[in-house]
């Protein structure tokens, strides 16, 4: 019985040791650059197979291909002039970044991107929230 007790104490340490540790800013800085370049195709390479988009309060789940079209439509309508990361945090397998985007018309948007870290260490975007700042 004592052997099993020690396994319960040691297992969380072993599981944590194998967790991929990717610094938050290292994960999101390339994505910020892609958004700055208005490149929907490269941005969509980071998408999970299904991506949740919450655009101005309308929440939908899209396939990777459909999500790319949503982003292309946004970039066609609103060219990004500036993007700034305001906050970045998360746990081992889920990270998020809060950014502010200014478009060509000087309208301000808050974009929150949630990324899931896969067991192989690859990161995929699983949710994007877009809100217009007042």
N, CA, C and O of each residue as an XYZ file, in Angstrom:
536
protein
N       0.821     -1.194      0.000
C       0.000      0.000      0.000
C       0.868      1.262      0.000
O       0.537      2.255     -0.648
N       1.991      1.207      0.742
C       2.875      2.360      0.793
C       3.453      2.661     -0.589
O       3.665      3.825     -0.928
N       3.706      1.636     -1.379
C       4.237      1.819     -2.730
C       3.273      2.637     -3.580
O       3.702      3.547     -4.290
N       1.993      2.333     -3.523
C       0.993      3.077     -4.290
C       0.873      4.518     -3.814
O       0.654      5.429     -4.612
N       1.018      4.715     -2.511
C       0.950      6.069     -1.961
C       2.052      6.942     -2.556
O       1.800      8.090     -2.921
N       3.262      6.413     -2.656
C       4.379      7.171     -3.213
C       4.180      7.472     -4.689
O       4.610      8.520     -5.172
N       3.536      6.567     -5.408
C       3.253      6.823     -6.818
C       2.343      8.026     -6.990
O       2.532      8.815     -7.916
N       1.367      8.179     -6.120
C       0.467      9.335     -6.195
C       1.192     10.641     -5.906
O       0.811     11.694     -6.417
N       2.223     10.574     -5.098
C       2.999     11.775     -4.806
C       3.984     12.109     -5.919
O       4.204     13.280     -6.226
N       4.572     11.088     -6.520
C       5.607     11.297     -7.531
C       5.021     11.558     -8.917
O       5.609     12.321     -9.683
N       3.890     10.955     -9.266
C       3.328     11.084    -10.612
C       3.135     12.531    -11.059
O       3.506     12.846    -12.189
N       2.571     13.441    -10.237
C       2.436     14.832    -10.703
C       3.768     15.492    -11.040
O       3.833     16.315    -11.953
N       4.817     15.148    -10.326
C       6.144     15.708    -10.606
C       6.645     15.211    -11.954
O       7.192     15.986    -12.738
N       6.464     13.928    -12.228
C       6.900     13.356    -13.503
C       6.105     13.967    -14.650
O       6.685     14.325    -15.675
N       4.797     14.093    -14.499
C       3.946     14.660    -15.557
C       4.335     16.094    -15.855
O       4.363     16.500    -17.017
N       4.635     16.865    -14.827
C       5.016     18.263    -15.025
C       6.374     18.369    -15.711
O       6.593     19.277    -16.513
N       7.282     17.453    -15.405
C       8.615     17.496    -15.996
C       8.564     17.278    -17.503
O       9.428     17.781    -18.221
N       7.570     16.540    -17.999
C       7.471     16.261    -19.425
C       6.621     17.275    -20.181
O       6.473     17.170    -21.398
N       6.074     18.233    -19.492
C       5.227     19.238    -20.124
C       6.073     20.171    -20.979
O       7.086     20.680    -20.500
N       5.685     20.414    -22.248
C       6.459     21.346    -23.068
C       6.355     22.762    -22.495
O       5.256     23.283    -22.304
N       7.477     23.361    -22.231
C       7.509     24.700    -21.662
C       7.877     25.699    -22.752
O       9.044     25.815    -23.124
N       6.898     26.407    -23.253
C       7.125     27.406    -24.288
C       6.800     28.769    -23.681
O       5.661     29.008    -23.279
N       7.790     29.666    -23.611
C       7.495     30.989    -23.077
C       6.399     31.676    -23.904
O       6.386     31.601    -25.133
N       5.507     32.328    -23.216
C       4.331     32.928    -23.840
C       4.703     33.906    -24.960
O       4.146     33.838    -26.056
N       5.619     34.790    -24.692
C       5.982     35.786    -25.717
C       6.628     35.131    -26.928
O       6.401     35.569    -28.056
N       7.431     34.090    -26.719
C       8.038     33.374    -27.850
C       6.976     32.726    -28.726
O       7.145     32.601    -29.939
N       5.894     32.319    -28.104
C       4.807     31.674    -28.824
C       4.010     32.677    -29.659
O       3.638     32.380    -30.794
N       3.747     33.855    -29.108
C       2.856     34.807    -29.768
C       3.556     35.857    -30.630
O       2.922     36.416    -31.526
N       4.817     36.143    -30.400
C       5.498     37.167    -31.211
C       5.469     36.875    -32.710
O       5.227     37.798    -33.487
N       5.705     35.624    -33.160
C       5.588     35.357    -34.605
C       4.156     35.568    -35.126
O       3.965     36.017    -36.256
N       3.181     35.251    -34.319
C       1.783     35.442    -34.725
C       1.455     36.921    -34.842
O       0.746     37.329    -35.761
N       1.958     37.715    -33.930
C       1.751     39.171    -33.986
C       2.338     39.723    -35.290
O       1.730     40.569    -35.946
N       3.527     39.235    -35.654
C       4.171     39.676    -36.901
C       3.324     39.292    -38.112
O       3.172     40.087    -39.040
N       2.774     38.083    -38.107
C       1.924     37.624    -39.216
C       0.678     38.497    -39.325
O       0.281     38.878    -40.426
N       0.064     38.813    -38.195
C      -1.116     39.686    -38.208
C      -0.758     41.081    -38.711
O      -1.513     41.684    -39.474
N       0.393     41.591    -38.283
C       0.848     42.912    -38.727
C       0.986     42.947    -40.247
O       0.737     43.974    -40.879
N       1.387     41.810    -40.829
C       1.558     41.717    -42.277
C       0.249     41.407    -43.011
O       0.243     41.275    -44.235
N      -0.868     41.289    -42.263
C      -2.178     40.991    -42.855
C      -2.140     39.705    -43.686
O      -2.710     39.647    -44.775
N      -1.473     38.694    -43.172
C      -1.281     37.458    -43.917
C      -2.181     36.349    -43.362
O      -1.775     35.596    -42.477
N      -3.388     36.259    -43.881
C      -4.376     35.280    -43.408
C      -3.933     33.847    -43.676
O      -4.185     32.958    -42.862
N      -3.279     33.616    -44.806
C      -2.876     32.260    -45.169
C      -1.862     31.703    -44.178
O      -2.004     30.565    -43.731
N      -0.855     32.473    -43.832
C       0.162     32.017    -42.884
C      -0.437     31.935    -41.478
O      -0.131     31.006    -40.729
N      -1.285     32.898    -41.117
C      -1.957     32.880    -39.816
C      -2.769     31.596    -39.657
O      -2.780     30.994    -38.584
N      -3.440     31.183    -40.717
C      -4.285     29.986    -40.653
C      -3.479     28.705    -40.502
O      -4.028     27.678    -40.103
N      -2.188     28.745    -40.812
C      -1.340     27.571    -40.593
C      -1.272     27.190    -39.117
O      -0.981     26.040    -38.788
N      -1.536     28.142    -38.231
C      -1.510     27.899    -36.794
C      -2.846     27.373    -36.270
O      -2.924     26.978    -35.106
N      -3.891     27.355    -37.086
C      -5.221     26.962    -36.623
C      -5.295     25.473    -36.309
O      -4.664     24.646    -36.968
N      -6.086     25.154    -35.279
C      -6.454     23.768    -35.004
C      -7.430     23.324    -36.087
O      -7.848     24.140    -36.908
N      -7.797     22.058    -36.104
C      -8.738     21.559    -37.107
C     -10.096     22.253    -37.002
O     -10.777     22.448    -38.009
N     -10.483     22.620    -35.791
C     -11.711     23.395    -35.557
C     -11.324     24.600    -34.708
O     -10.646     24.461    -33.690
N     -11.759     25.782    -35.135
C     -11.397     27.029    -34.457
C     -12.671     27.759    -34.065
O     -13.585     27.920    -34.873
N     -12.719     28.198    -32.812
C     -13.855     28.978    -32.346
C     -13.547     30.457    -32.566
O     -12.514     30.960    -32.124
N     -14.455     31.145    -33.253
C     -14.329     32.585    -33.471
C     -15.482     33.281    -32.780
O     -16.649     32.966    -33.016
N     -15.145     34.227    -31.926
C     -16.150     35.084    -31.297
C     -15.895     36.477    -31.857
O     -15.004     37.188    -31.395
N     -16.686     36.860    -32.857
C     -16.500     38.136    -33.541
C     -17.652     39.052    -33.150
O     -18.800     38.835    -33.537
N     -17.324     40.068    -32.386
C     -18.298     41.054    -31.921
C     -19.488     40.391    -31.236
O     -20.631     40.806    -31.425
N     -19.209     39.348    -30.429
C     -20.245     38.679    -29.664
C     -20.942     37.544    -30.378
O     -21.760     36.853    -29.771
N     -20.644     37.330    -31.652
C     -21.233     36.212    -32.399
C     -20.238     35.067    -32.406
O     -19.173     35.154    -33.016
N     -20.600     33.988    -31.717
C     -19.699     32.879    -31.484
C     -20.011     31.721    -32.430
O     -21.136     31.223    -32.454
N     -19.004     31.288    -33.216
C     -19.173     30.161    -34.137
C     -17.904     29.325    -34.163
O     -16.808     29.811    -33.884
N     -18.080     28.061    -34.504
C     -16.942     27.159    -34.668
C     -16.788     26.878    -36.159
O     -17.748     26.525    -36.843
N     -15.551     27.043    -36.648
C     -15.260     26.878    -38.072
C     -14.205     25.796    -38.268
O     -13.396     25.522    -37.382
N     -14.234     25.197    -39.434
C     -13.128     24.327    -39.826
C     -11.919     25.222    -40.094
O     -12.045     26.445    -40.165
N     -10.777     24.619    -40.237
C      -9.548     25.380    -40.503
C      -9.688     26.218    -41.780
O      -9.289     27.382    -41.803
N     -10.245     25.640    -42.822
C     -10.418     26.346    -44.091
C     -11.428     27.490    -43.964
O     -11.196     28.582    -44.483
N     -12.538     27.245    -43.280
C     -13.536     28.298    -43.075
C     -12.963     29.435    -42.227
O     -13.226     30.609    -42.489
N     -12.180     29.076    -41.215
C     -11.575     30.097    -40.344
C     -10.617     30.982    -41.134
O     -10.540     32.188    -40.898
N      -9.894     30.386    -42.064
C      -8.997     31.177    -42.921
C      -9.803     32.199    -43.723
O      -9.368     33.340    -43.878
N     -10.964     31.807    -44.229
C     -11.808     32.738    -44.988
C     -12.325     33.875    -44.112
O     -12.427     35.014    -44.569
N     -12.652     33.573    -42.854
C     -13.093     34.613    -41.913
C     -11.989     35.649    -41.733
O     -12.243     36.853    -41.755
N     -10.764     35.168    -41.555
C      -9.626     36.077    -41.364
C      -9.349     36.873    -42.641
O      -9.089     38.074    -42.574
N      -9.403     36.218    -43.797
C      -9.196     36.929    -45.067
C     -10.227     38.043    -45.244
O      -9.893     39.146    -45.676
N     -11.467     37.749    -44.911
C     -12.528     38.760    -45.010
C     -12.231     39.938    -44.096
O     -12.393     41.093    -44.491
N     -11.795     39.645    -42.867
C     -11.461     40.729    -41.938
C     -10.322     41.573    -42.488
O     -10.394     42.802    -42.461
N      -9.263     40.926    -42.992
C      -8.119     41.666    -43.531
C      -8.506     42.472    -44.768
O      -7.946     43.543    -45.003
N      -9.449     41.979    -45.557
C      -9.904     42.719    -46.735
C     -10.637     43.981    -46.317
O     -10.469     45.040    -46.922
N     -11.446     43.862    -45.284
C     -12.240     45.012    -44.815
C     -11.449     45.955    -43.918
O     -11.647     47.169    -43.958
N     -10.555     45.396    -43.112
C      -9.834     46.172    -42.102
C      -8.348     45.868    -42.163
O      -7.892     44.906    -41.546
N      -7.604     46.647    -42.875
C      -6.163     46.453    -42.935
C      -5.540     46.866    -41.594
O      -5.811     47.952    -41.082
N      -4.709     45.991    -41.038
C      -4.098     46.270    -39.742
C      -2.940     47.245    -39.906
O      -2.014     47.025    -40.686
N      -3.025     48.320    -39.148
C      -1.966     49.328    -39.155
C      -0.960     49.068    -38.036
O       0.248     49.208    -38.226
N      -1.473     48.691    -36.877
C      -0.596     48.455    -35.728
C      -1.222     47.401    -34.829
O      -2.441     47.354    -34.664
N      -0.377     46.559    -34.250
C      -0.839     45.568    -33.281
C       0.125     45.552    -32.100
O       1.344     45.548    -32.278
N      -0.436     45.544    -30.895
C       0.357     45.594    -29.683
C      -0.116     44.506    -28.730
O      -1.311     44.382    -28.464
N       0.820     43.722    -28.221
C       0.460     42.721    -27.222
C       0.339     43.425    -25.875
O       1.277     44.084    -25.425
N      -0.816     43.283    -25.239
C      -1.067     43.914    -23.942
C      -0.835     42.956    -22.781
O      -0.406     43.367    -21.703
N      -1.121     41.677    -23.007
C      -0.983     40.702    -21.930
C      -0.801     39.320    -22.543
O      -1.347     39.009    -23.602
N      -0.026     38.509    -21.852
C       0.232     37.156    -22.330
C       0.415     36.266    -21.102
O       1.197     36.586    -20.207
N      -0.308     35.152    -21.065
C      -0.220     34.287    -19.898
C      -0.746     32.902    -20.245
O      -1.031     32.609    -21.406
N      -0.871     32.070    -19.250
C      -1.458     30.759    -19.443
C      -0.773     29.696    -18.618
O       0.096     29.971    -17.791
N      -1.194     28.478    -18.871
C      -0.639     27.307    -18.198
C       0.200     26.530    -19.205
O       0.446     26.998    -20.317
N       0.638     25.334    -18.804
C       1.538     24.557    -19.654
C       0.937     24.278    -21.034
O       1.618     24.417    -22.050
N      -0.330     23.886    -21.068
C      -0.929     23.449    -22.326
C      -1.904     24.437    -22.939
O      -2.455     24.167    -24.006
N      -2.131     25.567    -22.302
C      -3.042     26.566    -22.855
C      -2.481     27.950    -22.552
O      -2.299     28.317    -21.392
N      -2.215     28.699    -23.593
C      -1.691     30.059    -23.447
C      -2.636     31.009    -24.172
O      -3.337     30.615    -25.103
N      -2.644     32.252    -23.736
C      -3.456     33.252    -24.421
C      -2.727     34.585    -24.439
O      -1.888     34.879    -23.588
N      -3.077     35.372    -25.435
C      -2.523     36.723    -25.554
C      -3.670     37.684    -25.831
O      -4.569     37.393    -26.621
N      -3.622     38.822    -25.174
C      -4.572     39.900    -25.420
C      -3.816     40.974    -26.185
O      -2.788     41.474    -25.729
N      -4.341     41.321    -27.353
C      -3.689     42.316    -28.199
C      -4.653     43.444    -28.524
O      -5.871     43.285    -28.436
N      -4.099     44.567    -28.894
C      -4.887     45.680    -29.424
C      -4.458     45.912    -30.860
O      -3.271     46.015    -31.168
N      -5.454     45.991    -31.729
C      -5.204     46.212    -33.151
C      -5.800     47.551    -33.546
O      -6.943     47.861    -33.212
N      -5.020     48.330    -34.253
C      -5.513     49.568    -34.854
C      -5.560     49.343    -36.352
O      -4.576     48.917    -36.957
N      -6.717     49.634    -36.952
C      -6.831     49.433    -38.401
C      -6.482     50.720    -39.152
O      -6.132     51.730    -38.540
N      -6.579     50.672    -40.465
C      -6.202     51.809    -41.309
C      -7.081     53.031    -41.049
O      -6.674     54.159    -41.326
N      -8.289     52.809    -40.515
C      -9.197     53.919    -40.204
C      -9.060     54.388    -38.759
O      -9.890     55.155    -38.272
N      -8.010     53.929    -38.074
C      -7.731     54.238    -36.669
C      -8.806     53.751    -35.705
O      -8.980     54.319    -34.627
N      -9.529     52.697    -36.092
C     -10.459     52.045    -35.171
C      -9.676     51.034    -34.346
O      -8.753     50.394    -34.851
N     -10.043     50.892    -33.085
C      -9.300     50.044    -32.158
C     -10.099     48.776    -31.847
O     -11.297     48.838    -31.574
N      -9.419     47.623    -31.892
C     -10.021     46.331    -31.606
C      -9.181     45.604    -30.567
O      -7.959     45.745    -30.525
N      -9.850     44.832    -29.739
C      -9.151     43.951    -28.802
C      -9.297     42.526    -29.347
O     -10.407     42.057    -29.599
N      -8.172     41.858    -29.522
C      -8.167     40.487    -30.026
C      -7.497     39.599    -28.985
O      -6.371     39.860    -28.560
N      -8.199     38.555    -28.582
C      -7.647     37.579    -27.652
C      -7.484     36.273    -28.410
O      -8.426     35.781    -29.032
N      -6.279     35.714    -28.353
C      -5.948     34.479    -29.067
C      -5.597     33.412    -28.031
O      -4.736     33.618    -27.175
N      -6.273     32.277    -28.123
C      -6.015     31.151    -27.231
C      -5.317     30.054    -28.025
O      -5.794     29.632    -29.078
N      -4.180     29.598    -27.504
C      -3.422     28.541    -28.174
C      -3.287     27.338    -27.254
O      -3.049     27.470    -26.054
N      -3.443     26.172    -27.846
C      -3.280     24.910    -27.135
C      -1.933     24.316    -27.551
O      -1.607     24.257    -28.737
N      -1.167     23.881    -26.568
C       0.114     23.245    -26.834
C      -0.134     21.733    -26.894
O      -0.596     21.127    -25.927
N       0.177     21.147    -28.033
C      -0.022     19.714    -28.232
C       1.074     18.931    -27.508
O       2.089     19.510    -27.120
N       0.883     17.636    -27.324
C       1.877     16.786    -26.654
C       3.220     16.780    -27.371
O       4.260     16.589    -26.741
N       3.204     16.990    -28.689
C       4.459     17.011    -29.452
C       5.155     18.369    -29.403
O       6.216     18.546    -30.002
N       4.557     19.333    -28.688
C       5.159     20.661    -28.544
C       4.665     21.677    -29.546
O       4.961     22.863    -29.400
N       3.920     21.260    -30.567
C       3.358     22.203    -31.534
C       2.199     22.959    -30.901
O       1.456     22.410    -30.088
N       2.055     24.211    -31.277
C       0.986     25.046    -30.744
C      -0.034     25.326    -31.839
O       0.332     25.596    -32.983
N      -1.317     25.260    -31.486
C      -2.384     25.534    -32.442
C      -3.366     26.535    -31.824
O      -3.625     26.525    -30.621
N      -3.893     27.388    -32.681
C      -4.892     28.362    -32.237
C      -6.230     27.645    -32.180
O      -6.678     27.066    -33.169
N      -6.866     27.688    -31.008
C      -8.165     27.038    -30.882
C      -9.293     28.035    -30.722
O     -10.455     27.675    -30.912
N      -8.988     29.284    -30.378
C     -10.046     30.291    -30.238
C      -9.487     31.679    -30.494
O      -8.362     31.997    -30.109
N     -10.310     32.510    -31.163
C      -9.978     33.911    -31.409
C     -11.205     34.735    -31.048
O     -12.307     34.454    -31.518
N     -11.014     35.747    -30.219
C     -12.095     36.667    -29.860
C     -11.751     38.056    -30.379
O     -10.648     38.561    -30.169
N     -12.705     38.656    -31.053
C     -12.511     40.003    -31.609
C     -13.599     40.913    -31.055
O     -14.791     40.645    -31.209
N     -13.166     42.006    -30.399
C     -14.099     42.975    -29.821
C     -13.694     44.367    -30.284
O     -12.506     44.672    -30.386
N     -14.662     45.192    -30.557
C     -14.379     46.577    -30.916
C     -14.272     47.388    -29.631
O     -15.146     47.317    -28.767
N     -13.197     48.158    -29.510
C     -12.997     49.007    -28.337
C     -13.779     50.294    -28.517
O     -13.822     50.877    -29.600
N     -14.379     50.710    -27.453
C     -15.163     51.957    -27.504
C     -14.320     53.147    -27.110
O     -14.812     54.276    -27.095
